[in-house]
């Protein structure tokens, strides 16, 4: 799966809104970022990638 720029921008906006309005602290966002980075390197990475790809395909109707 190729992550498109609009998906990255959308997720960035969600993090920015959470940081600004929901009280997300910078260290919490950093921990979440590192968790995602290291999770992608595990054996679950491809399964998560396929799940996100299937969800995006379902949402876009393709």
PQR file of N, CA, C, O and H, with PARSE charges and radii, in Angstrom:
ATOM      1  N   UNK A   1       0.836  -1.171   0.000 -0.4000 1.5000
ATOM      2  CA  UNK A   1       0.000   0.000   0.000 -0.0000 2.0000
ATOM      3  C   UNK A   1       0.880   1.233   0.000  0.5500 1.7000
ATOM      4  O   UNK A   1       1.845   1.313   0.760 -0.5500 1.4000
ATOM      5  N   UNK A   2       0.559   2.174  -0.830 -0.4000 1.5000
ATOM      6  CA  UNK A   2       1.247   3.442  -0.855 -0.0000 2.0000
ATOM      7  C   UNK A   2       0.399   4.458  -0.115  0.5500 1.7000
ATOM      8  O   UNK A   2      -0.752   4.702  -0.476 -0.5500 1.4000
ATOM      9  H   UNK A   2      -0.225   2.109  -1.447  0.4000 1.0000
ATOM     10  N   UNK A   3       0.970   5.041   0.912 -0.4000 1.5000
ATOM     11  CA  UNK A   3       0.241   6.045   1.674 -0.0000 2.0000
ATOM     12  C   UNK A   3       0.295   7.339   0.889  0.5500 1.7000
ATOM     13  O   UNK A   3       1.369   7.847   0.568 -0.5500 1.4000
ATOM     14  H   UNK A   3       1.905   4.843   1.205  0.4000 1.0000
ATOM     15  N   UNK A   4      -0.866   7.857   0.591 -0.4000 1.5000
ATOM     16  CA  UNK A   4      -0.916   9.073  -0.206 -0.0000 2.0000
ATOM     17  C   UNK A   4      -0.725  10.297   0.684  0.5500 1.7000
ATOM     18  O   UNK A   4      -0.943  10.245   1.895 -0.5500 1.4000
ATOM     19  H   UNK A   4      -1.738   7.445   0.853  0.4000 1.0000
ATOM     20  N   UNK A   5      -0.322  11.374   0.072 -0.4000 1.5000
ATOM     21  CA  UNK A   5      -0.105  12.620   0.796 -0.0000 2.0000
ATOM     22  C   UNK A   5      -1.390  13.110   1.469  0.5500 1.7000
ATOM     23  O   UNK A   5      -1.322  13.562   2.612 -0.5500 1.4000
ATOM     24  H   UNK A   5      -0.145  11.416  -0.912  0.4000 1.0000
ATOM     25  N   UNK A   6      -2.576  13.042   0.809 -0.4000 1.5000
ATOM     26  CA  UNK A   6      -3.787  13.509   1.509 -0.0000 2.0000
ATOM     27  C   UNK A   6      -4.081  12.739   2.800  0.5500 1.7000
ATOM     28  O   UNK A   6      -4.576  13.327   3.761 -0.5500 1.4000
ATOM     29  H   UNK A   6      -2.632  12.674  -0.119  0.4000 1.0000
ATOM     30  N   UNK A   7      -3.790  11.450   2.840 -0.4000 1.5000
ATOM     31  CA  UNK A   7      -4.011  10.683   4.068 -0.0000 2.0000
ATOM     32  C   UNK A   7      -3.064  11.152   5.157  0.5500 1.7000
ATOM     33  O   UNK A   7      -3.464  11.285   6.313 -0.5500 1.4000
ATOM     34  H   UNK A   7      -3.388  10.971   2.059  0.4000 1.0000
ATOM     35  N   UNK A   8      -1.826  11.402   4.802 -0.4000 1.5000
ATOM     36  CA  UNK A   8      -0.852  11.893   5.779 -0.0000 2.0000
ATOM     37  C   UNK A   8      -1.261  13.279   6.277  0.5500 1.7000
ATOM     38  O   UNK A   8      -1.156  13.570   7.469 -0.5500 1.4000
ATOM     39  H   UNK A   8      -1.501  11.295   3.862  0.4000 1.0000
ATOM     40  N   UNK A   9      -1.723  14.123   5.372 -0.4000 1.5000
ATOM     41  CA  UNK A   9      -2.169  15.464   5.765 -0.0000 2.0000
ATOM     42  C   UNK A   9      -3.393  15.369   6.676  0.5500 1.7000
ATOM     43  O   UNK A   9      -3.477  16.089   7.672 -0.5500 1.4000
ATOM     44  H   UNK A   9      -1.809  13.887   4.404  0.4000 1.0000
ATOM     45  N   UNK A  10      -4.336  14.497   6.350 -0.4000 1.5000
ATOM     46  CA  UNK A  10      -5.529  14.325   7.184 -0.0000 2.0000
ATOM     47  C   UNK A  10      -5.155  13.866   8.588  0.5500 1.7000
ATOM     48  O   UNK A  10      -5.674  14.395   9.571 -0.5500 1.4000
ATOM     49  H   UNK A  10      -4.268  13.912   5.541  0.4000 1.0000
ATOM     50  N   UNK A  11      -4.268  12.899   8.690 -0.4000 1.5000
ATOM     51  CA  UNK A  11      -3.839  12.426  10.005 -0.0000 2.0000
ATOM     52  C   UNK A  11      -3.069  13.513  10.754  0.5500 1.7000
ATOM     53  O   UNK A  11      -3.178  13.626  11.975 -0.5500 1.4000
ATOM     54  H   UNK A  11      -3.845  12.470   7.891  0.4000 1.0000
ATOM     55  N   UNK A  12      -2.301  14.302  10.030 -0.4000 1.5000
ATOM     56  CA  UNK A  12      -1.602  15.428  10.654 -0.0000 2.0000
ATOM     57  C   UNK A  12      -2.564  16.462  11.210  0.5500 1.7000
ATOM     58  O   UNK A  12      -2.332  17.018  12.283 -0.5500 1.4000
ATOM     59  H   UNK A  12      -2.212  14.210   9.038  0.4000 1.0000
ATOM     60  N   UNK A  13      -3.636  16.721  10.486 -0.4000 1.5000
ATOM     61  CA  UNK A  13      -4.654  17.665  10.962 -0.0000 2.0000
ATOM     62  C   UNK A  13      -5.345  17.124  12.207  0.5500 1.7000
ATOM     63  O   UNK A  13      -5.626  17.878  13.138 -0.5500 1.4000
ATOM     64  H   UNK A  13      -3.824  16.269   9.614  0.4000 1.0000
ATOM     65  N   UNK A  14      -5.619  15.826  12.229 -0.4000 1.5000
ATOM     66  CA  UNK A  14      -6.240  15.213  13.412 -0.0000 2.0000
ATOM     67  C   UNK A  14      -5.331  15.376  14.623  0.5500 1.7000
ATOM     68  O   UNK A  14      -5.804  15.708  15.710 -0.5500 1.4000
ATOM     69  H   UNK A  14      -5.390  15.213  11.472  0.4000 1.0000
ATOM     70  N   UNK A  15      -4.039  15.147  14.451 -0.4000 1.5000
ATOM     71  CA  UNK A  15      -3.093  15.306  15.559 -0.0000 2.0000
ATOM     72  C   UNK A  15      -3.028  16.771  15.988  0.5500 1.7000
ATOM     73  O   UNK A  15      -2.995  17.062  17.184 -0.5500 1.4000
ATOM     74  H   UNK A  15      -3.655  14.878  13.568  0.4000 1.0000
ATOM     75  N   UNK A  16      -3.009  17.691  15.030 -0.4000 1.5000
ATOM     76  CA  UNK A  16      -2.957  19.118  15.361 -0.0000 2.0000
ATOM     77  C   UNK A  16      -4.196  19.542  16.143  0.5500 1.7000
ATOM     78  O   UNK A  16      -4.084  20.277  17.124 -0.5500 1.4000
ATOM     79  H   UNK A  16      -3.036  17.455  14.059  0.4000 1.0000
ATOM     80  N   UNK A  17      -5.366  19.091  15.727 -0.4000 1.5000
ATOM     81  CA  UNK A  17      -6.606  19.419  16.446 -0.0000 2.0000
ATOM     82  C   UNK A  17      -6.582  18.813  17.848  0.5500 1.7000
ATOM     83  O   UNK A  17      -6.982  19.463  18.814 -0.5500 1.4000
ATOM     84  H   UNK A  17      -5.458  18.493  14.930  0.4000 1.0000
ATOM     85  N   UNK A  18      -6.115  17.571  17.961 -0.4000 1.5000
ATOM     86  CA  UNK A  18      -6.033  16.936  19.283 -0.0000 2.0000
ATOM     87  C   UNK A  18      -5.050  17.678  20.177  0.5500 1.7000
ATOM     88  O   UNK A  18      -5.283  17.830  21.376 -0.5500 1.4000
ATOM     89  H   UNK A  18      -5.791  17.042  17.177  0.4000 1.0000
ATOM     90  N   UNK A  19      -3.965  18.134  19.597 -0.4000 1.5000
ATOM     91  CA  UNK A  19      -2.963  18.857  20.376 -0.0000 2.0000
ATOM     92  C   UNK A  19      -3.505  20.210  20.835  0.5500 1.7000
ATOM     93  O   UNK A  19      -3.309  20.617  21.980 -0.5500 1.4000
ATOM     94  H   UNK A  19      -3.775  18.011  18.622  0.4000 1.0000
ATOM     95  N   UNK A  20      -4.181  20.887  19.932 -0.4000 1.5000
ATOM     96  CA  UNK A  20      -4.633  22.248  20.232 -0.0000 2.0000
ATOM     97  C   UNK A  20      -5.880  22.282  21.116  0.5500 1.7000
ATOM     98  O   UNK A  20      -5.966  23.092  22.039 -0.5500 1.4000
ATOM     99  H   UNK A  20      -4.341  20.557  19.002  0.4000 1.0000
ATOM    100  N   UNK A  21      -6.846  21.403  20.835 -0.4000 1.5000
ATOM    101  CA  UNK A  21      -8.144  21.512  21.506 -0.0000 2.0000
ATOM    102  C   UNK A  21      -8.435  20.404  22.514  0.5500 1.7000
ATOM    103  O   UNK A  21      -9.280  20.591  23.389 -0.5500 1.4000
ATOM    104  H   UNK A  21      -6.776  20.745  20.085  0.4000 1.0000
ATOM    105  N   UNK A  22      -7.778  19.284  22.421 -0.4000 1.5000
ATOM    106  CA  UNK A  22      -8.068  18.175  23.337 -0.0000 2.0000
ATOM    107  C   UNK A  22      -6.995  17.987  24.400  0.5500 1.7000
ATOM    108  O   UNK A  22      -7.069  17.062  25.209 -0.5500 1.4000
ATOM    109  H   UNK A  22      -7.091  19.133  21.709  0.4000 1.0000
ATOM    110  N   UNK A  23      -6.005  18.861  24.397 -0.4000 1.5000
ATOM    111  CA  UNK A  23      -4.993  18.803  25.442 -0.0000 2.0000
ATOM    112  C   UNK A  23      -3.910  17.760  25.220  0.5500 1.7000
ATOM    113  O   UNK A  23      -3.251  17.345  26.174 -0.5500 1.4000
ATOM    114  H   UNK A  23      -5.944  19.612  23.740  0.4000 1.0000
ATOM    115  N   UNK A  24      -3.714  17.332  23.991 -0.4000 1.5000
ATOM    116  CA  UNK A  24      -2.639  16.386  23.707 -0.0000 2.0000
ATOM    117  C   UNK A  24      -1.311  17.096  23.890  0.5500 1.7000
ATOM    118  O   UNK A  24      -1.081  18.157  23.310 -0.5500 1.4000
ATOM    119  H   UNK A  24      -4.249  17.669  23.216  0.4000 1.0000
ATOM    120  N   UNK A  25      -0.451  16.520  24.684 -0.4000 1.5000
ATOM    121  CA  UNK A  25       0.847  17.133  24.926 -0.0000 2.0000
ATOM    122  C   UNK A  25       1.847  16.632  23.898  0.5500 1.7000
ATOM    123  O   UNK A  25       1.658  15.577  23.292 -0.5500 1.4000
ATOM    124  H   UNK A  25      -0.638  15.658  25.156  0.4000 1.0000
ATOM    125  N   UNK A  26       2.900  17.391  23.710 -0.4000 1.5000
ATOM    126  CA  UNK A  26       3.907  17.053  22.716 -0.0000 2.0000
ATOM    127  C   UNK A  26       4.545  15.707  23.009  0.5500 1.7000
ATOM    128  O   UNK A  26       4.788  14.934  22.082 -0.5500 1.4000
ATOM    129  H   UNK A  26       3.053  18.248  24.202  0.4000 1.0000
ATOM    130  N   UNK A  27       4.826  15.402  24.272 -0.4000 1.5000
ATOM    131  CA  UNK A  27       5.455  14.127  24.591 -0.0000 2.0000
ATOM    132  C   UNK A  27       4.506  12.965  24.298  0.5500 1.7000
ATOM    133  O   UNK A  27       4.960  11.883  23.928 -0.5500 1.4000
ATOM    134  H   UNK A  27       4.629  16.030  25.025  0.4000 1.0000
ATOM    135  N   UNK A  28       3.193  13.173  24.458 -0.4000 1.5000
ATOM    136  CA  UNK A  28       2.228  12.119  24.155 -0.0000 2.0000
ATOM    137  C   UNK A  28       2.165  11.862  22.656  0.5500 1.7000
ATOM    138  O   UNK A  28       2.090  10.712  22.223 -0.5500 1.4000
ATOM    139  H   UNK A  28       2.824  14.052  24.759  0.4000 1.0000
ATOM    140  N   UNK A  29       2.195  12.926  21.864 -0.4000 1.5000
ATOM    141  CA  UNK A  29       2.204  12.772  20.416 -0.0000 2.0000
ATOM    142  C   UNK A  29       3.480  12.087  19.957  0.5500 1.7000
ATOM    143  O   UNK A  29       3.449  11.277  19.031 -0.5500 1.4000
ATOM    144  H   UNK A  29       2.255  13.860  22.216  0.4000 1.0000
ATOM    145  N   UNK A  30       4.600  12.404  20.594 -0.4000 1.5000
ATOM    146  CA  UNK A  30       5.882  11.774  20.251 -0.0000 2.0000
ATOM    147  C   UNK A  30       5.857  10.290  20.575  0.5500 1.7000
ATOM    148  O   UNK A  30       6.343   9.476  19.790 -0.5500 1.4000
ATOM    149  H   UNK A  30       4.624  13.062  21.346  0.4000 1.0000
ATOM    150  N   UNK A  31       5.296   9.929  21.720 -0.4000 1.5000
ATOM    151  CA  UNK A  31       5.186   8.514  22.089 -0.0000 2.0000
ATOM    152  C   UNK A  31       4.308   7.773  21.084  0.5500 1.7000
ATOM    153  O   UNK A  31       4.644   6.658  20.685 -0.5500 1.4000
ATOM    154  H   UNK A  31       4.900  10.590  22.358  0.4000 1.0000
ATOM    155  N   UNK A  32       3.193   8.367  20.670 -0.4000 1.5000
ATOM    156  CA  UNK A  32       2.320   7.740  19.676 -0.0000 2.0000
ATOM    157  C   UNK A  32       3.029   7.575  18.344  0.5500 1.7000
ATOM    158  O   UNK A  32       2.877   6.549  17.681 -0.5500 1.4000
ATOM    159  H   UNK A  32       2.920   9.273  20.994  0.4000 1.0000
ATOM    160  N   UNK A  33       3.802   8.575  17.947 -0.4000 1.5000
ATOM    161  CA  UNK A  33       4.564   8.499  16.706 -0.0000 2.0000
ATOM    162  C   UNK A  33       5.590   7.367  16.756  0.5500 1.7000
ATOM    163  O   UNK A  33       5.705   6.586  15.813 -0.5500 1.4000
ATOM    164  H   UNK A  33       3.925   9.408  18.485  0.4000 1.0000
ATOM    165  N   UNK A  34       6.320   7.285  17.843 -0.4000 1.5000
ATOM    166  CA  UNK A  34       7.310   6.218  17.986 -0.0000 2.0000
ATOM    167  C   UNK A  34       6.651   4.842  18.053  0.5500 1.7000
ATOM    168  O   UNK A  34       7.163   3.878  17.483 -0.5500 1.4000
ATOM    169  H   UNK A  34       6.226   7.920  18.610  0.4000 1.0000
ATOM    170  N   UNK A  35       5.520   4.751  18.746 -0.4000 1.5000
ATOM    171  CA  UNK A  35       4.797   3.492  18.812 -0.0000 2.0000
ATOM    172  C   UNK A  35       4.389   3.022  17.418  0.5500 1.7000
ATOM    173  O   UNK A  35       4.571   1.853  17.078 -0.5500 1.4000
ATOM    174  H   UNK A  35       5.104   5.534  19.209  0.4000 1.0000
ATOM    175  N   UNK A  36       3.842   3.924  16.617 -0.4000 1.5000
ATOM    176  CA  UNK A  36       3.456   3.571  15.255 -0.0000 2.0000
ATOM    177  C   UNK A  36       4.640   3.169  14.400  0.5500 1.7000
ATOM    178  O   UNK A  36       4.557   2.228  13.612 -0.5500 1.4000
ATOM    179  H   UNK A  36       3.694   4.874  16.894  0.4000 1.0000
ATOM    180  N   UNK A  37       5.741   3.885  14.559 -0.4000 1.5000
ATOM    181  CA  UNK A  37       6.949   3.577  13.798 -0.0000 2.0000
ATOM    182  C   UNK A  37       7.467   2.177  14.133  0.5500 1.7000
ATOM    183  O   UNK A  37       7.768   1.395  13.232 -0.5500 1.4000
ATOM    184  H   UNK A  37       5.808   4.650  15.199  0.4000 1.0000
ATOM    185  N   UNK A  38       7.570   1.865  15.412 -0.4000 1.5000
ATOM    186  CA  UNK A  38       8.075   0.559  15.816 -0.0000 2.0000
ATOM    187  C   UNK A  38       7.057  -0.555  15.570  0.5500 1.7000
ATOM    188  O   UNK A  38       7.449  -1.688  15.295 -0.5500 1.4000
ATOM    189  H   UNK A  38       7.325   2.501  16.144  0.4000 1.0000
ATOM    190  N   UNK A  39       5.776  -0.261  15.663 -0.4000 1.5000
ATOM    191  CA  UNK A  39       4.748  -1.250  15.366 -0.0000 2.0000
ATOM    192  C   UNK A  39       4.798  -1.657  13.898  0.5500 1.7000
ATOM    193  O   UNK A  39       4.574  -2.820  13.562 -0.5500 1.4000
ATOM    194  H   UNK A  39       5.458   0.660  15.887  0.4000 1.0000
ATOM    195  N   UNK A  40       5.088  -0.702  13.032 -0.4000 1.5000
ATOM    196  CA  UNK A  40       5.173  -1.005  11.599 -0.0000 2.0000
ATOM    197  C   UNK A  40       6.323  -1.958  11.293  0.5500 1.7000
ATOM    198  O   UNK A  40       6.286  -2.666  10.286 -0.5500 1.4000
ATOM    199  H   UNK A  40       5.270   0.242  13.304  0.4000 1.0000
ATOM    200  N   UNK A  41       7.338  -1.984  12.143 -0.4000 1.5000
ATOM    201  CA  UNK A  41       8.493  -2.846  11.920 -0.0000 2.0000
ATOM    202  C   UNK A  41       8.288  -4.266  12.468  0.5500 1.7000
ATOM    203  O   UNK A  41       9.146  -5.127  12.272 -0.5500 1.4000
ATOM    204  H   UNK A  41       7.368  -1.409  12.961  0.4000 1.0000
ATOM    205  N   UNK A  42       7.170  -4.518  13.146 -0.4000 1.5000
ATOM    206  CA  UNK A  42       6.922  -5.845  13.692 -0.0000 2.0000
ATOM    207  C   UNK A  42       6.237  -6.725  12.652  0.5500 1.7000
ATOM    208  O   UNK A  42       5.988  -6.297  11.525 -0.5500 1.4000
ATOM    209  H   UNK A  42       6.474  -3.818  13.305  0.4000 1.0000
ATOM    210  N   UNK A  43       5.941  -7.942  13.041 -0.4000 1.5000
ATOM    211  CA  UNK A  43       5.255  -8.878  12.151 -0.0000 2.0000
ATOM    212  C   UNK A  43       3.809  -8.444  11.881  0.5500 1.7000
ATOM    213  O   UNK A  43       3.202  -8.892  10.908 -0.5500 1.4000
ATOM    214  H   UNK A  43       6.142  -8.290  13.957  0.4000 1.0000
ATOM    215  N   UNK A  44       3.264  -7.588  12.722 -0.4000 1.5000
ATOM    216  CA  UNK A  44       1.903  -7.098  12.525 -0.0000 2.0000
ATOM    217  C   UNK A  44       1.827  -5.978  11.494  0.5500 1.7000
ATOM    218  O   UNK A  44       0.735  -5.635  11.042 -0.5500 1.4000
ATOM    219  H   UNK A  44       3.758  -7.224  13.512  0.4000 1.0000
ATOM    220  N   UNK A  45       2.956  -5.406  11.115 -0.4000 1.5000
ATOM    221  CA  UNK A  45       2.981  -4.298  10.167 -0.0000 2.0000
ATOM    222  C   UNK A  45       2.238  -4.572   8.870  0.5500 1.7000
ATOM    223  O   UNK A  45       1.381  -3.776   8.487 -0.5500 1.4000
ATOM    224  H   UNK A  45       3.843  -5.684  11.482  0.4000 1.0000
ATOM    225  N   UNK A  46       2.535  -5.676   8.174 -0.4000 1.5000
ATOM    226  CA  UNK A  46       1.810  -5.959   6.927 -0.0000 2.0000
ATOM    227  C   UNK A  46       0.306  -6.172   7.128  0.5500 1.7000
ATOM    228  O   UNK A  46      -0.495  -5.767   6.285 -0.5500 1.4000
ATOM    229  H   UNK A  46       3.231  -6.323   8.485  0.4000 1.0000
ATOM    230  N   UNK A  47      -0.073  -6.796   8.223 -0.4000 1.5000
ATOM    231  CA  UNK A  47      -1.505  -7.005   8.495 -0.0000 2.0000
ATOM    232  C   UNK A  47      -2.217  -5.674   8.722  0.5500 1.7000
ATOM    233  O   UNK A  47      -3.328  -5.471   8.232 -0.5500 1.4000
ATOM    234  H   UNK A  47       0.577  -7.125   8.907  0.4000 1.0000
ATOM    235  N   UNK A  48      -1.588  -4.779   9.456 -0.4000 1.5000
ATOM    236  CA  UNK A  48      -2.168  -3.467   9.692 -0.0000 2.0000
ATOM    237  C   UNK A  48      -2.262  -2.699   8.381  0.5500 1.7000
ATOM    238  O   UNK A  48      -3.254  -2.019   8.120 -0.5500 1.4000
ATOM    239  H   UNK A  48      -0.685  -4.944   9.854  0.4000 1.0000
ATOM    240  N   UNK A  49      -1.231  -2.811   7.564 -0.4000 1.5000
ATOM    241  CA  UNK A  49      -1.226  -2.138   6.263 -0.0000 2.0000
ATOM    242  C   UNK A  49      -2.368  -2.644   5.387  0.5500 1.7000
ATOM    243  O   UNK A  49      -3.040  -1.854   4.723 -0.5500 1.4000
ATOM    244  H   UNK A  49      -0.425  -3.363   7.776  0.4000 1.0000
ATOM    245  N   UNK A  50      -2.593  -3.973   5.383 -0.4000 1.5000
ATOM    246  CA  UNK A  50      -3.691  -4.548   4.596 -0.0000 2.0000
ATOM    247  C   UNK A  50      -5.050  -4.110   5.147  0.5500 1.7000
ATOM    248  O   UNK A  50      -5.979  -3.860   4.379 -0.5500 1.4000
ATOM    249  H   UNK A  50      -2.047  -4.615   5.922  0.4000 1.0000
ATOM    250  N   UNK A  51      -5.167  -4.018   6.456 -0.4000 1.5000
ATOM    251  CA  UNK A  51      -6.416  -3.575   7.072 -0.0000 2.0000
ATOM    252  C   UNK A  51      -6.729  -2.126   6.694  0.5500 1.7000
ATOM    253  O   UNK A  51      -7.866  -1.801   6.353 -0.5500 1.4000
ATOM    254  H   UNK A  51      -4.413  -4.222   7.080  0.4000 1.0000
ATOM    255  N   UNK A  52      -5.718  -1.262   6.756 -0.4000 1.5000
ATOM    256  CA  UNK A  52      -5.923   0.142   6.375 -0.0000 2.0000
ATOM    257  C   UNK A  52      -6.248   0.244   4.889  0.5500 1.7000
ATOM    258  O   UNK A  52      -7.111   1.029   4.495 -0.5500 1.4000
ATOM    259  H   UNK A  52      -4.794  -1.526   7.033  0.4000 1.0000
ATOM    260  N   UNK A  53      -5.568  -0.539   4.071 -0.4000 1.5000
ATOM    261  CA  UNK A  53      -5.835  -0.535   2.635 -0.0000 2.0000
ATOM    262  C   UNK A  53      -7.261  -0.988   2.334  0.5500 1.7000
ATOM    263  O   UNK A  53      -7.937  -0.399   1.491 -0.5500 1.4000
ATOM    264  H   UNK A  53      -4.867  -1.177   4.391  0.4000 1.0000
ATOM    265  N   UNK A  54      -7.718  -2.037   3.022 -0.4000 1.5000
ATOM    266  CA  UNK A  54      -9.084  -2.527   2.817 -0.0000 2.0000
ATOM    267  C   UNK A  54     -10.112  -1.492   3.280  0.5500 1.7000
ATOM    268  O   UNK A  54     -11.132  -1.289   2.621 -0.5500 1.4000
ATOM    269  H   UNK A  54      -7.169  -2.516   3.707  0.4000 1.0000
ATOM    270  N   UNK A  55      -9.844  -0.846   4.399 -0.4000 1.5000
ATOM    271  CA  UNK A  55     -10.777   0.171   4.892 -0.0000 2.0000
ATOM    272  C   UNK A  55     -10.854   1.348   3.936  0.5500 1.7000
ATOM    273  O   UNK A  55     -11.938   1.867   3.673 -0.5500 1.4000
ATOM    274  H   UNK A  55      -9.016  -1.011   4.934  0.4000 1.0000
ATOM    275  N   UNK A  56      -9.709   1.771   3.415 -0.4000 1.5000
ATOM    276  CA  UNK A  56      -9.704   2.887   2.469 -0.0000 2.0000
ATOM    277  C   UNK A  56     -10.386   2.502   1.160  0.5500 1.7000
ATOM    278  O   UNK A  56     -11.080   3.323   0.562 -0.5500 1.4000
ATOM    279  H   UNK A  56      -8.828   1.350   3.629  0.4000 1.0000
ATOM    280  N   UNK A  57     -10.199   1.277   0.714 -0.4000 1.5000
ATOM    281  CA  UNK A  57     -10.872   0.815  -0.494 -0.0000 2.0000
ATOM    282  C   UNK A  57     -12.376   0.773  -0.284  0.5500 1.7000
ATOM    283  O   UNK A  57     -13.138   1.137  -1.180 -0.5500 1.4000
ATOM    284  H   UNK A  57      -9.634   0.609   1.200  0.4000 1.0000
ATOM    285  N   UNK A  58     -12.810   0.335   0.883 -0.4000 1.5000
ATOM    286  CA  UNK A  58     -14.231   0.290   1.196 -0.0000 2.0000
ATOM    287  C   UNK A  58     -14.828   1.694   1.256  0.5500 1.7000
ATOM    288  O   UNK A  58     -15.924   1.934   0.751 -0.5500 1.4000
ATOM    289  H   UNK A  58     -12.192   0.039   1.611  0.4000 1.0000
ATOM    290  N   UNK A  59     -14.094   2.620   1.879 -0.4000 1.5000
ATOM    291  CA  UNK A  59     -14.588   3.985   2.001 -0.0000 2.0000
ATOM    292  C   UNK A  59     -14.656   4.705   0.664  0.5500 1.7000
ATOM    293  O   UNK A  59     -15.581   5.479   0.419 -0.5500 1.4000
ATOM    294  H   UNK A  59     -13.204   2.425   2.290  0.4000 1.0000
ATOM    295  N   UNK A  60     -13.690   4.454  -0.193 -0.4000 1.5000
ATOM    296  CA  UNK A  60     -13.678   5.139  -1.497 -0.0000 2.0000
ATOM    297  C   UNK A  60     -14.505   4.421  -2.545  0.5500 1.7000
ATOM    298  O   UNK A  60     -14.793   4.977  -3.605 -0.5500 1.4000
ATOM    299  H   UNK A  60     -12.938   3.825   0.007  0.4000 1.0000
ATOM    300  N   UNK A  61     -14.887   3.192  -2.253 -0.4000 1.5000
ATOM    301  CA  UNK A  61     -15.727   2.450  -3.193 -0.0000 2.0000
ATOM    302  C   UNK A  61     -14.970   1.849  -4.345  0.5500 1.7000
ATOM    303  O   UNK A  61     -15.571   1.509  -5.364 -0.5500 1.4000
ATOM    304  H   UNK A  61     -14.654   2.741  -1.392  0.4000 1.0000
ATOM    305  N   UNK A  62     -13.658   1.707  -4.216 -0.4000 1.5000
ATOM    306  CA  UNK A  62     -12.885   1.111  -5.328 -0.0000 2.0000
ATOM    307  C   UNK A  62     -12.350  -0.240  -4.963  0.5500 1.7000
ATOM    308  O   UNK A  62     -11.681  -0.879  -5.775 -0.5500 1.4000
ATOM    309  H   UNK A  62     -13.169   1.984  -3.389  0.4000 1.0000
TER
END
